[in-house]
């Protein structure tokens, strides 16, 4: 029978190298423009869906249709 090693205990305190540094030096010469920025309409917002939710929607229009129906179903507040 194979011997199983005990799992390592999880760290509760971050190590010094896990901490954020006060400043970072970025090499902007390697930066590339966002190729998707031109596809966004003015006033749009990008939302990332969980994979199990995204599997139900094939297009952005499908997501918007469901969200619009949900908004209509919500109780109206007196503004």
Secondary structure by P-SEA (a helix, b strand, c coil): ccccccccccccccccccccccbbbbcccccccccccccccccbbbbbcccccccccccaaaaaaaaaaaaaacccccc
